[in-house]
Amino acid sequence: MKKGIIKLGVLSLLFVVSLFIISKLYNRGNADLTTTMKEASYPIAYFEFKEQPINFLHGYANEMEANYMRDSLTIMGEDRVLPLVIKDFGSQLKGLSFEVRSLDTKRLVESTKVNDYKLEQGVLRADLPLKNLLENGQDYILILNLEMKENTIHYYTRIRQETEEELNEISSLLTFVQEFHGWTLEDGHEDKITTYLETNAKSDNSSLHYVDIHSSCEQVTFGNLEIQELDKPRVSIKEYNPVYGIFTISYTVTTPGADGDTEYYNVEEFYRVKKTSERVVLLNFQRNMEEIFIGDNHIINNGEIQLGIGDKDIEFKGNEKGSVVCFEKEGELWSYKQESNELIKVFGFRSGEGIDERENWQQHEIQIINVDENGSIDFLVCGYMNRGTHEGKVGIAVYHYDTVTNTVEEEVFIPSTKSYQVLKEEVGELLYVNEDNKLFLILDGVFYTIDLNTREMKVIAENLKTGCYAASQNGQMIGWLTDNEINSSQELKVLNLNNLSEYLISISGKEYLRPLGFVGTDIVYGIAKEEDITKDITGKTVFPMYSVNIMNQKKEVVKEYKQAGCYVVSAQIEDNNIKLKRVSKGESISGFTKIGDDQIVSNSEASEDKVKLQSTVSDLKKKEIQIAMANEIEENQPKIVISKEVLLNEERTIELSNNGTKASNYLVYAKGKVVLKTNLVNEAIPYAQDQIGVVVGDRQQYIWERGNLLVRTQLEGLSLNQTHTVNESLGVCLTLMCQKKGRQIDAQKLLGEGGTVLSILKENINADVLSLSGCTLDEVLYFVSKGNPVLAMTDKEHAVLIVGYDELNISILDPVKGNTYKVGRNDSRTMFEGTGNVFVSYIN
């Protein structure tokens, strides 16, 4: 009897355990309650400029930080009427209103309810009447508010009032851009196109994914592809100034595939153009073309997965055996399981029934976190949610795909009030989910962890400054200075986010540490001596590291780089290679001179991916991207599987605390996108120069614009009536800079009392004071063009002001000589480069 009871108990226990395991395996969330993603429902708005549709706007569910919503610039005339069109797609509109605010959003210019509009066949038309409160040539933020049956939807654009002359100029540029676009799609316009191209032999004409003004005419006209536009091109004005205008055109095209299928492509064109008295000049042209991956278009060829035309740097990850691969293509997540020959569409906003312009808006990115051996996937989506539960919201959504139940379950959603373009720059440094289902991320300088099972949030570290921390490429490792002082910290904490093991690297005496990055799980850090650390008059610090070390998780230094007389100032890590930028002690203001780069090759074993990304070339489509599995795919076309969405019975949204760093930030916009966010203006300007972009500040004020400067200028109101000593030159220059802004000060006295160049200027002038050390002479002439002198150093003590320029010369006001004189441009570059390009200026 006793044995029978024991057997019964054991069987009961096994039954309960089995039920638990089956429940966990088949029902991670509520997998028995599944659905498909809700269809897109938000209207699309756009404006008309001289009857041409421009600036297509997508709606937001929440009120956003409007000063970061600068995707488009809508121009109107002095009648202050904006023709608005809204495609409502069957939604129930109850009311329409708008606000006009200053760029920093702090000043409300007007708030108006619109009662006069027409709604016919799903299209609303209204002429927005703006009040006579706008200044010509000044940018403002326009916020459209659409009151719907269940919520209010918000739309954002910059607006500007211009004169009739400027309107005609913009119209000419817009007409040219649309004509050039049309020429590339039609036969017989090759001669016209060629007159605007700057084709050269160095241009890469092997791929249709990217073409530019230097490409061949054949590339610009899509080679041998039979292109058909699927929809009308969407034109957007990004920037306009007296020198040039920047426009983009987005559209979708189709081509017949090799097997009779229809192939779809998203295309975006970028134009920078200017108007002369004779014609429109094409300054820059770039085009990106991405094939939309459609699983049933004969995607298996020669044993590989064919992804078609597109960027070679796609997000992909395989399991350890190389039998499962997960990849992102044009905003969608797919997975291929070789053993079952299944191709799964894991996640995507496009429904698969045609191309809906709301679903196809590419303002999000997908990051693959983990792929297990069976094919289950952890991934996140960062950006604008085109449809579904969070339609119209911006944020970070973490998901788990269960390969057994073929379901996608949301683990957590973290909303943001910033645009996708800004958000992606803020979260790009660290996003990681470990094996215990804990999410780690850094946002606004705050290091968070969120338990995805309990939705409990904790702050690990706050106010992390740029340069005080570094993360590994896969996000598993992070190291940060516990003192959070970039130039004077002696303790570096290293944390493995997967198993939460940690260790400290400490140093004593008058030496300091700086994290540089990771090679695999090994941290790379540098050591500098206090006596070698220098700072120039602008506050720019040189942190010369006499030693660079690589340390493993056992706290063993596996490699040390140290060379007599050489110092490392920065490191760039790619795989196992560490490129070192070096200096040696010299006569420049910083005390150091650049010398040749060097590199370290780490001995750490790099894990070799079983799944590889490669390319192939065809006569029709030229270079195409493909994925090669560990073993060649022998099957024919795979079975297409569409995942289901798990219905949730609980709210999984977490609002992060808004206590991040409040340091000034600079955004670099290029081709209508944010390409860099930094708190160093002298890092932002060179990047904008390289990317053909602009730099804006926290208030969305222009800090710097490539190419928007006068051909020649000479500042007035700055003069000297006597000579001064070299030691007095800096004080004289600061006094004159303040006088230019209407402030009378004795800068020499303030310097003697311990004031610095930046503190004196910031306390005495109403402008954004900028440390421009490291920028080139040509870059800082922008500030002279805007009417502001530039302080420059010709040696360690001798300060001068740059007060003008023309095509050949630079005008220099020199307190030592007591006058203003001209120096040739090349000689000026050589002089300032010899002292390290030390500059300070301001922008109104």
Residue pairs with C-beta under 8 A, 6 or more apart in sequence:
25 404
26 404
26 405
27 405
28 400
28 402
28 405
28 407
28 409
29 407
29 409
29 646
29 648
30 409
30 646
30 647
30 648
30 649
31 402
31 405
31 407
31 409
31 646
33 646
33 647
33 649
34 407
34 644
34 645
34 646
34 647
35 644
35 645
35 647
36 644
36 645
37 349
37 351
37 387
37 388
37 645
38 387
38 388
38 389
38 391
39 351
39 387
40 89
40 349
40 356
40 358
40 359
40 386
40 387
40 391
41 89
41 91
41 387
41 391
42 58
42 59
42 89
42 91
42 153
42 358
42 391
42 392
43 59
43 86
43 87
43 88
43 89
43 91
43 93
43 124
43 146
43 153
44 56
44 57
44 58
44 59
44 86
44 87
44 89
44 357
44 358
45 56
45 57
45 59
45 84
45 85
45 86
45 87
45 144
45 146
45 155
46 53
46 54
46 55
46 56
46 57
46 84
46 85
46 234
47 53
47 54
47 55
47 74
47 82
47 83
47 84
47 85
47 157
48 54
48 83
48 84
48 85
49 74
49 75
49 170
49 171
49 174
49 237
50 167
50 171
50 174
52 174
52 178
52 235
53 85
53 232
53 234
53 235
54 72
54 74
54 174
54 235
54 236
54 237
55 72
55 73
55 74
55 157
55 235
55 236
55 237
56 234
56 236
56 357
57 72
57 144
57 155
57 156
57 157
58 155
58 358
58 361
58 363
58 384
58 392
59 146
59 153
59 154
59 155
59 392
60 153
60 154
60 155
60 156
60 392
60 393
60 394
61 151
61 153
61 154
61 390
61 391
61 392
61 393
62 154
62 392
62 393
62 394
62 415
62 417
63 154
63 417
64 154
64 156
64 394
64 417
64 418
64 419
65 105
65 417
65 418
66 101
66 105
66 141
66 143
66 156
67 103
67 104
67 105
67 141
67 698
67 699
67 700
68 418
68 419
68 421
68 422
68 700
69 141
69 156
69 157
69 419
70 158
70 669
70 696
70 700
71 156
71 157
71 236
71 238
71 419
71 421
71 672
72 157
72 158
72 236
72 237
72 238
72 672
73 139
73 157
73 158
73 159
73 160
73 237
73 238
73 239
73 240
74 82
74 142
74 157
74 158
74 159
74 160
74 237
75 159
75 160
75 162
75 166
75 167
75 170
75 237
75 240
76 82
76 130
76 159
76 160
76 161
76 162
77 161
77 162
77 163
77 164
77 167
78 136
78 161
78 162
78 163
78 164
80 129
80 130
80 131
80 132
80 134
80 161
81 127
81 128
81 129
81 130
82 127
82 128
82 130
82 142
82 159
83 125
83 126
83 127
83 128
84 124
84 125
84 126
84 127
84 128
84 144
85 123
85 124
85 125
86 93
86 123
86 124
86 125
86 126
86 146
87 122
87 123
88 119
88 122
88 123
88 124
89 122
89 358
90 122
91 148
91 149
92 148
92 149
93 119
93 124
93 146
93 147
93 148
94 147
94 148
94 149
95 113
95 146
95 147
96 113
96 114
96 117
96 124
96 126
96 144
96 145
96 146
96 147
97 111
97 112
97 113
97 114
97 144
97 145
97 147
98 111
98 112
98 114
98 128
98 142
98 143
98 144
98 145
99 108
99 109
99 110
99 111
99 112
99 142
99 143
99 145
100 108
100 109
100 110
100 111
100 130
100 133
100 134
100 140
100 141
100 142
100 143
100 159
101 107
101 108
101 109
101 140
101 141
101 143
102 109
102 140
102 141
103 139
103 140
103 141
103 158
103 699
103 700
103 701
104 698
104 699
104 700
104 701
105 141
109 131
109 133
109 134
109 140
110 130
110 131
110 133
112 128
112 129
112 130
112 131
114 126
114 128
116 126
116 127
117 124
117 125
117 126
118 124
118 125
118 126
119 125
130 159
134 140
134 159
134 161
135 161
136 161
136 162
136 163
137 160
137 161
137 162
137 166
138 160
138 161
139 158
139 159
139 160
139 700
140 158
140 159
140 160
141 156
141 157
141 158
141 159
141 700
142 156
142 157
142 158
142 159
143 154
143 155
143 156
144 154
144 155
144 156
145 152
145 153
145 154
146 152
146 153
146 154
146 155
153 392
160 240
162 170
169 275
170 237
170 240
170 245
172 275
172 280
173 245
173 247
173 273
173 274
173 275
173 280
174 235
174 237
174 245
174 247
176 273
176 280
176 282
177 235
177 247
177 249
177 271
177 273
178 233
178 235
178 249
180 193
180 196
180 271
180 282
180 285
181 233
181 249
181 269
182 189
183 189
183 192
183 193
184 193
184 220
184 221
184 222
185 221
185 222
185 227
185 229
189 221
190 217
190 221
193 217
193 220
193 221
194 217
196 213
196 282
196 285
197 213
197 214
197 215
197 216
197 217
197 220
197 285
198 213
198 214
199 214
199 215
199 216
199 217
200 214
202 214
203 212
203 214
203 215
203 216
204 210
204 215
205 215
205 216
205 218
205 219
206 617
206 622
206 623
207 309
207 622
207 623
208 219
208 222
208 223
208 225
208 289
208 309
208 621
208 622
208 623
209 288
209 289
209 290
209 309
209 310
209 311
209 623
210 286
210 287
210 288
210 289
211 219
211 220
211 286
211 287
212 284
212 285
212 286
212 287
213 282
213 284
213 285
213 286
220 285
220 287
223 620
223 622
224 619
224 620
225 255
225 620
225 621
226 255
226 256
227 253
227 254
227 255
228 253
228 254
228 255
229 251
229 252
229 253
230 251
230 252
230 253
230 254
230 264
230 355
231 251
231 252
231 355
231 357
232 251
233 249
233 250
233 251
234 249
234 250
234 251
234 357
235 247
235 248
235 249
236 247
236 248
236 249
236 250
236 672
237 245
237 246
237 247
238 246
238 247
238 248
238 669
238 671
238 672
239 245
239 246
239 669
239 694
239 705
240 246
241 705
241 708
242 708
243 274
243 707
243 708
243 709
244 272
244 273
244 274
244 283
244 707
244 708
245 272
245 273
245 274
246 270
246 271
246 272
246 671
246 672
247 270
247 271
247 273
248 268
248 269
248 270
248 271
248 671
248 672
249 268
249 269
249 271
250 266
250 267
250 268
250 269
251 267
252 264
252 265
252 266
252 267
252 292
252 355
252 360
253 264
253 265
253 267
254 262
254 263
254 264
254 265
255 262
255 263
255 265
256 262
256 263
257 263
257 297
257 298
258 298
258 620
259 297
259 298
261 294
261 296
261 297
261 298
263 291
263 292
263 294
263 297
263 308
264 291
264 292
264 294
264 355
265 289
265 290
265 291
265 292
265 309
266 289
266 290
266 292
266 330
266 360
266 362
267 287
267 288
267 289
267 290
268 287
268 288
269 285
269 286
269 287
270 284
270 285
270 286
270 287
270 671
270 672
271 282
271 284
271 285
272 282
272 283
272 284
272 285
272 692
272 707
273 280
273 281
273 282
273 283
274 280
274 281
274 283
275 281
283 707
284 692
286 671
288 311
289 309
289 310
290 309
290 310
290 311
290 329
290 330
291 307
291 308
291 309
291 310
291 329
291 330
292 329
292 330
292 350
292 355
293 299
293 307
293 308
293 329
293 330
293 332
293 334
295 334
295 343
295 345
295 638
295 640
296 637
296 640
298 306
298 637
299 305
299 306
299 307
299 343
299 637
299 638
300 306
300 633
300 635
300 636
300 637
300 638
301 626
302 616
303 628
303 632
303 633
303 634
304 614
304 616
304 626
304 627
304 628
304 629
304 632
304 633
305 325
305 336
305 626
305 627
305 629
305 633
306 624
306 626
307 314
307 327
307 329
307 624
307 625
307 626
307 627
308 621
308 624
308 625
309 621
309 622
309 623
309 624
309 625
310 329
310 330
310 625
311 625
312 613
312 615
312 625
314 327
314 328
314 329
314 613
314 625
315 327
315 328
315 365
315 366
315 367
315 368
316 325
316 326
316 327
316 328
316 368
316 611
316 613
316 627
317 325
317 326
317 327
317 368
317 370
317 371
317 611
318 324
318 325
318 326
318 371
318 609
318 610
318 611
318 629
318 630
319 325
319 371
319 372
319 373
319 375
320 373
320 610
321 373
321 610
321 630
322 609
322 610
322 611
322 629
322 630
322 631
323 337
323 338
323 339
323 629
323 630
323 631
324 335
324 336
324 337
324 338
324 371
324 373
324 374
324 375
325 335
325 336
325 371
325 611
325 627
325 629
326 333
326 334
326 335
326 346
326 368
326 371
326 377
326 379
327 333
327 334
327 335
327 368
327 627
328 334
328 365
328 366
328 368
330 362
331 348
331 349
331 350
331 360
331 362
331 364
331 365
331 366
332 345
332 347
332 348
332 349
332 350
332 366
333 345
333 346
333 347
333 348
333 366
333 368
333 377
333 379
334 343
334 344
334 345
334 346
335 343
335 344
335 346
335 371
335 375
335 377
335 401
335 403
336 342
336 343
336 344
336 627
336 629
336 638
337 344
337 375
337 403
338 629
338 631
338 633
338 635
340 639
341 633
341 635
341 638
341 639
342 638
342 639
342 641
343 638
343 639
343 640
343 641
344 375
344 403
344 406
344 641
344 642
344 643
345 352
345 640
345 641
345 642
345 643
346 377
346 379
346 401
346 408
346 643
347 366
347 379
347 381
347 399
347 401
347 408
347 643
349 359
349 360
349 364
349 385
349 386
349 387
349 388
350 356
350 359
350 360
351 359
352 642
358 386
358 387
359 386
359 387
360 386
361 384
361 386
363 383
363 384
363 386
363 420
363 421
364 381
364 382
364 383
364 384
364 385
364 386
364 420
365 381
365 382
365 383
365 424
366 379
366 380
366 381
366 382
367 379
367 380
367 382
367 431
368 377
368 378
368 379
369 377
369 378
369 379
369 380
369 431
369 432
369 433
370 377
370 378
370 433
371 377
374 403
374 404
375 403
376 400
376 401
376 402
376 403
376 404
377 400
377 401
377 403
378 398
378 399
378 400
378 401
378 433
379 398
379 399
379 401
380 396
380 397
380 398
380 399
380 431
380 433
381 396
381 397
381 399
382 395
382 396
382 397
382 420
382 423
382 424
382 427
382 431
383 394
383 420
383 423
383 424
384 392
384 393
384 394
384 420
385 391
385 392
385 393
385 394
385 395
385 397
388 645
389 410
390 397
390 413
390 415
393 413
393 415
394 415
394 416
394 417
394 418
394 419
394 420
394 423
395 413
395 414
395 415
395 416
395 423
396 413
396 414
396 416
396 423
396 427
396 431
396 441
397 410
397 412
397 413
397 414
398 410
398 411
398 412
398 413
398 433
398 439
398 452
399 408
399 409
399 410
399 411
400 408
400 409
400 411
401 407
401 408
401 409
401 643
402 408
402 409
406 641
406 643
406 644
407 643
407 644
407 645
407 646
408 643
408 644
408 645
408 646
409 645
409 646
409 648
410 646
410 648
410 652
411 437
411 439
411 452
411 652
412 439
412 450
412 452
412 455
412 652
412 653
412 654
413 652
413 653
413 654
414 450
414 653
414 654
414 655
414 656
415 653
415 655
416 423
418 426
419 674
421 673
421 674
422 667
422 674
422 677
424 674
425 667
425 674
425 676
425 677
426 443
426 444
426 677
427 441
427 442
427 443
429 442
429 471
430 440
430 441
430 442
430 447
430 471
430 475
430 478
431 439
431 440
431 441
431 475
432 439
432 440
432 441
432 474
432 475
432 476
432 497
433 439
433 440
433 452
434 440
434 476
434 497
434 498
434 499
434 500
435 498
437 451
437 452
437 453
438 449
438 450
438 451
438 452
438 497
439 448
439 449
439 450
439 452
440 447
440 448
440 449
440 460
440 475
440 478
440 497
441 447
441 448
441 450
442 448
442 464
442 469
442 471
443 656
443 660
444 658
444 660
444 661
445 462
445 463
445 464
445 465
445 660
445 661
446 459
446 461
446 462
446 463
446 464
446 656
446 657
446 659
446 660
446 661
447 459
447 460
447 461
447 462
447 464
447 469
447 478
447 480
448 457
448 458
448 459
448 460
448 656
449 457
449 458
449 460
450 456
450 457
450 458
450 654
451 457
455 652
455 654
457 654
457 656
459 657
460 495
461 480
461 484
462 659
462 660
463 484
463 660
463 661
464 480
464 484
464 661
465 484
465 485
465 486
465 661
465 663
466 486
466 678
466 679
466 680
467 486
467 514
468 480
468 481
468 484
468 485
468 486
468 489
468 515
469 478
469 479
469 480
469 481
469 515
470 478
470 479
470 480
470 515
470 516
470 517
470 518
470 523
470 524
471 477
471 478
471 479
471 518
472 478
472 517
472 518
472 520
472 521
473 518
473 573
475 497
476 496
476 497
476 498
476 521
477 494
477 495
477 496
477 497
477 518
477 521
477 523
478 494
478 495
478 497
479 492
479 493
479 494
479 495
479 505
479 515
479 518
479 523
479 525
480 492
480 493
480 515
481 489
481 491
481 492
481 493
481 513
481 514
481 515
482 489
482 491
482 492
482 493
482 504
483 489
483 490
483 491
486 514
486 541
486 543
487 512
487 533
487 541
487 543
488 512
488 530
489 512
489 513
489 514
490 506
490 507
490 508
490 511
490 512
490 513
491 504
491 505
491 506
491 507
491 513
492 504
492 505
492 506
492 513
492 515
492 523
492 525
493 502
493 503
493 504
493 505
494 502
494 503
494 504
494 505
494 523
494 551
494 553
495 501
495 502
496 502
496 521
496 553
501 553
503 553
503 555
505 513
505 523
505 525
505 551
505 555
507 513
507 527
510 529
510 530
510 531
511 527
511 528
511 529
511 530
512 527
512 528
512 530
512 533
512 543
513 525
513 526
513 527
514 525
514 526
514 528
514 543
514 545
515 523
515 524
515 525
516 524
516 525
516 526
516 548
516 570
516 571
516 573
516 578
517 523
517 524
517 571
517 573
517 578
518 524
518 573
519 550
519 573
519 575
519 576
519 578
519 602
519 604
520 576
520 602
520 604
520 605
520 606
520 607
521 552
521 553
521 604
522 550
522 551
522 552
522 553
522 558
522 602
522 604
523 550
523 551
524 548
524 549
524 550
524 571
524 573
524 578
525 548
525 549
525 551
526 543
526 545
526 547
526 548
526 549
526 568
526 571
527 545
527 546
527 547
527 548
527 549
528 543
528 544
528 545
528 546
528 567
529 546
532 544
532 546
532 567
533 541
533 542
533 543
533 544
534 541
534 542
534 544
534 590
534 591
534 592
535 541
535 542
536 542
536 589
536 590
536 773
536 793
536 836
536 838
537 589
537 730
537 756
537 757
537 793
537 799
537 838
537 840
538 757
538 758
538 771
538 772
538 773
538 838
538 839
538 840
539 756
539 757
539 758
539 771
540 590
540 682
540 771
540 773
540 774
540 838
542 569
542 583
542 590
542 591
542 592
543 569
544 567
544 568
544 569
544 583
544 592
545 567
545 568
545 569
546 562
546 567
547 560
547 561
547 562
548 560
548 561
548 562
548 568
548 571
548 578
548 580
548 600
549 557
549 559
549 560
549 561
550 557
550 558
550 559
550 560
550 578
550 600
550 602
550 604
551 557
551 558
552 558
552 604
558 602
558 603
558 604
559 600
559 602
559 603
561 568
561 580
561 598
561 600
563 598
565 584
565 585
566 582
566 583
566 584
566 595
566 598
567 582
567 583
567 584
567 585
567 592
568 580
568 581
568 582
569 581
569 582
569 583
569 592
570 580
570 581
571 578
571 579
571 580
571 581
572 578
572 579
572 581
573 579
575 606
576 601
576 602
576 603
576 604
576 606
577 599
577 600
577 601
577 602
578 599
578 600
578 601
578 602
579 597
579 598
579 599
580 597
580 598
580 599
580 600
581 594
581 597
582 594
582 595
582 596
582 597
582 598
583 592
583 593
583 594
583 595
584 592
584 593
584 595
585 591
585 592
585 593
586 592
586 593
587 593
588 834
588 835
588 836
589 793
589 795
589 796
589 835
589 836
589 838
590 836
610 629
610 630
611 627
611 628
611 629
611 630
612 627
612 628
613 625
613 626
613 627
613 628
614 625
614 626
614 627
614 628
615 623
615 624
615 625
615 626
616 623
616 624
616 626
617 623
617 624
618 624
663 679
664 679
664 697
664 698
665 677
665 678
665 679
665 697
665 698
666 677
666 678
666 679
666 680
666 681
666 684
666 695
666 696
666 697
666 703
667 674
667 676
667 677
667 684
667 695
667 696
667 697
668 674
668 675
668 676
668 677
668 678
668 684
668 687
668 688
668 691
668 693
668 694
668 695
669 675
669 688
669 693
669 694
669 695
669 696
670 688
670 691
670 692
670 693
670 694
671 691
671 692
671 693
675 687
675 691
675 693
676 683
676 684
676 687
676 688
676 691
678 684
678 687
681 695
681 703
681 704
681 770
681 771
681 772
682 770
682 771
682 772
682 773
682 774
682 775
683 774
684 695
684 703
684 704
685 695
685 703
685 704
685 772
685 775
685 779
686 774
686 775
686 776
686 779
687 693
688 694
688 695
688 704
688 705
688 706
689 706
689 776
689 779
692 706
693 706
694 702
694 704
694 705
694 706
695 702
695 703
695 704
695 705
696 702
696 703
697 703
697 768
701 768
701 843
702 843
703 768
703 770
703 843
704 779
704 782
704 843
705 782
708 782
708 785
709 781
709 782
709 785
709 786
710 785
711 806
711 807
712 804
712 805
712 806
712 807
713 784
713 785
713 787
713 804
713 805
714 803
714 804
714 811
715 740
715 784
715 787
715 788
715 789
715 803
715 804
717 739
717 740
718 736
718 739
718 740
718 789
718 801
718 803
718 813
718 820
719 813
719 820
720 732
720 813
720 815
720 818
720 819
720 820
721 818
722 818
723 815
723 816
723 817
723 818
724 732
724 815
724 816
724 818
725 816
726 797
726 798
726 816
727 797
728 748
728 815
729 797
729 798
729 799
729 800
729 814
729 815
729 816
730 747
730 751
730 757
730 797
730 799
731 746
731 747
731 748
731 749
731 750
731 751
732 747
732 748
732 799
732 815
733 747
733 791
733 799
733 800
733 801
733 813
733 815
734 745
734 747
734 750
734 751
734 757
734 760
734 761
734 791
735 745
735 746
735 747
735 748
736 789
736 801
736 813
737 761
737 765
737 789
737 791
737 801
737 842
738 744
738 745
738 747
738 760
738 761
738 764
738 765
740 788
740 789
741 764
741 765
741 766
741 767
741 842
743 764
743 765
745 760
745 764
747 755
747 760
750 760
751 760
757 791
757 840
758 769
758 771
758 840
761 769
761 840
761 842
762 769
765 842
767 788
767 842
767 843
767 844
768 842
768 843
768 844
769 840
769 841
769 842
770 783
770 840
770 841
770 842
770 843
771 840
772 779
772 780
772 783
772 790
772 839
772 840
772 841
773 836
773 837
773 838
773 839
773 840
774 836
774 837
775 837
775 839
776 829
776 837
777 810
777 825
777 828
777 829
777 832
777 833
777 837
778 829
780 790
780 792
780 802
780 839
780 841
781 790
781 802
781 805
781 810
783 790
783 841
783 842
783 843
784 790
784 802
784 803
784 804
784 805
784 841
786 843
786 844
787 844
788 841
788 842
788 843
788 844
789 801
789 802
789 803
789 813
789 841
790 801
790 802
790 839
790 840
790 841
791 799
791 800
791 801
791 839
791 840
791 841
792 799
792 800
792 801
792 802
792 812
792 832
792 838
792 839
793 799
793 800
793 832
793 835
793 838
794 800
794 831
794 832
794 835
795 835
796 835
798 816
799 815
800 812
800 813
800 814
800 815
801 812
801 813
802 810
802 811
802 812
802 813
803 811
803 812
803 813
803 820
804 810
804 811
804 820
805 811
805 825
808 824
808 825
809 822
809 823
809 824
809 825
809 828
810 822
810 823
810 824
810 825
810 828
811 820
811 821
811 822
812 820
812 821
812 822
812 823
812 828
813 819
813 820
814 820
814 821
823 831
832 838
832 839
